[in-house]
Amino acid sequence: MQKIYGMTAACALVLVSCQIASASEGHSLPWGDFLLRVINGAIFVGIIWYAAGKLIKKFFTDRREGIVREMDDLAKRKAEAEANLAEVERRIADVEAECAKLLEEGRAQAERIKASILAEAEKQAAHIVEQAALGAEQEGKAELEAIRARMAETIVAEVKKSLLDRLDAKTHQKLIDKSLTKVVLQ
């Protein structure tokens, strides 16, 4: 049935093309010549259809099946691409969450390091203050000893001067001898 429809369509096509060609030359169509031409065209189309009909049909069938396969493949690839896109978007969200987490951990670690540095600095400051206090105390004691030594020297010098003013050389010699005797006898 399809062959008949195909032949009829081919004949109609040939007929229309012949009519267009004749009309363009400006002649009216002689019906006898026209009928021979239509039969000739039908035979030509029949031979072509008989010789290459299966190949033409196979070509268009294969082409249709190829297009269907390609459409199916494209649909599969589209689904895969959408799945990959969803996976990439999920990974991006995970990466953003991980970055936020790492940033927060970094801040917490920085705060711990800051607290540790401040504690160490306070400890060192206390040690420096303690060392300064000890140094000041030792310096004060040394200064006190130096003042005492100067005072003792000044007192001894004053007492010696006072004694020398009160005693003459003879009395002085007697006191020295008396002191030496007491020291030796004891």
C-alpha positions in Angstrom: 0.0 0.0 0.0 2.8 2.3 0.8 4.4 1.6 -2.6 1.3 2.8 -4.3 1.2 6.0 -2.3 4.9 6.5 -3.0 4.4 5.9 -6.7 1.4 8.2 -6.8 3.3 10.9 -5.0 6.3 10.5 -7.3 4.1 10.8 -10.4 2.4 13.9 -9.0 5.8 15.4 -8.4 6.9 14.6 -12.0 3.7 16.0 -13.4 4.0 19.2 -11.5 7.6 19.7 -12.5 6.8 19.1 -16.1 3.9 21.5 -16.0 6.2 24.2 -14.5 8.8 23.6 -17.1 6.3 23.9 -20.0 4.7 26.9 -18.6 8.0 28.7 -18.3 8.6 28.2 -22.1 5.3 29.8 -22.9 3.8 26.8 -24.8 0.5 25.2 -24.1 0.8 21.6 -23.1 0.1 19.0 -25.9 -1.9 16.2 -24.1 -0.4 13.3 -26.1 3.1 14.4 -25.5 2.3 15.1 -21.9 0.9 11.6 -21.4 4.1 10.0 -22.8 6.2 12.1 -20.6 4.2 11.2 -17.5 4.5 7.5 -18.4 8.2 7.9 -19.0 8.6 9.7 -15.6 6.6 7.0 -13.9 8.7 4.3 -15.4 11.8 6.2 -14.4 10.6 6.6 -10.8 9.5 3.0 -10.7 12.9 1.8 -11.8 14.6 4.0 -9.3 12.1 2.8 -6.6 12.7 -0.8 -7.5 16.5 -0.5 -7.6 17.1 1.8 -4.7 13.8 1.7 -2.8 15.0 -0.6 -0.1 18.2 1.4 0.3 16.3 4.7 0.4 13.9 3.3 2.9 16.8 1.8 4.9 18.6 5.1 4.8 15.7 7.0 6.2 14.9 4.3 8.8 18.5 4.2 9.9 18.6 8.0 10.0 15.5 8.1 12.1 16.8 5.4 14.5 20.2 7.3 14.6 18.4 10.5 15.6 16.3 8.7 18.2 19.5 7.1 19.6 21.3 10.4 19.6 18.3 12.1 21.4 18.3 9.3 24.0 22.1 9.7 24.4 21.7 13.4 24.7 18.9 12.9 27.3 21.2 10.6 29.3 24.1 13.0 29.0 21.8 15.8 30.2 20.7 13.8 33.2 24.4 13.0 34.0 25.3 16.6 33.6 22.5 17.7 35.9 23.6 15.0 38.4 27.2 16.2 38.1 26.0 19.8 38.5 24.1 18.9 41.7 27.2 17.1 43.0 29.4 20.1 42.2 27.0 22.4 43.9 26.9 20.1 46.9 30.7 20.1 47.0 30.8 23.8 46.7 28.4 24.1 49.7 30.5 21.6 51.6 33.7 23.6 50.7 32.0 26.8 51.9 31.0 25.1 55.1 34.5 23.7 55.5 36.0 27.1 54.9 33.8 28.7 57.5 34.7 25.9 59.9 38.4 26.3 59.3 38.1 30.0 59.6 36.4 29.6 63.0 39.0 27.1 64.1 41.7 29.5 63.1 40.1 32.3 65.0 39.8 30.1 68.1 43.4 29.0 67.8 44.5 32.6 67.4 42.6 33.5 70.5 44.3 30.7 72.4 47.7 31.7 71.1 46.9 35.3 72.1 45.9 34.3 75.6 49.0 32.1 75.9 51.2 35.0 74.8 49.5 37.4 77.2 49.9 35.0 80.1 53.6 34.5 79.2 54.1 38.2 79.0 52.4 38.8 82.3 54.5 36.1 83.9 57.7 37.6 82.4 56.5 41.1 83.6 56.0 39.8 87.1 59.4 38.1 87.0 61.0 41.4 85.8 59.2 43.3 88.6 60.4 40.8 91.1 64.0 41.0 89.8 63.8 44.8 89.9 62.5 44.7 93.5 65.3 42.3 94.5 67.8 44.5 92.6 66.5 47.7 94.3 66.5 45.9 97.7 70.1 44.8 97.2 71.1 48.2 95.9 69.4 49.8 98.9 71.3 47.4 101.3 74.6 48.2 99.5 73.9 51.9 99.7 72.9 51.5 103.4 76.2 49.7 104.0 78.1 52.4 102.2 76.4 55.1 104.2 77.1 53.2 107.4 80.8 52.8 106.4 81.1 56.5 105.7 79.3 57.3 108.9 81.6 55.0 110.8 84.7 56.6 109.2 83.3 60.0 109.9 82.5 59.1 113.5 86.0 57.5 113.9 87.6 60.6 112.4 85.6 62.8 114.7 86.2 60.7 117.8 90.0 60.6 116.9 90.0 64.3 116.4 88.1 64.9 119.6 90.4 62.5 121.5 93.5 64.1 120.1 92.2 67.5 121.1 91.6 66.3 124.7 94.6 64.0 125.2 98.1 64.8 124.7 100.7 62.4 123.3 101.8 61.0 126.6 98.3 60.2 127.9 97.5 58.7 124.6 100.5 56.4 124.8 99.5 55.3 128.3 95.9 54.4 127.1 97.3 52.4 124.3 99.6 50.5 126.5 96.8 49.9 129.1 94.5 48.6 126.3 97.2 46.3 125.0 97.8 44.8 128.4 94.1 44.1 128.9 93.9 42.5 125.5 96.9 40.3 126.0 95.9 39.2 129.5 92.5 38.1 128.7 
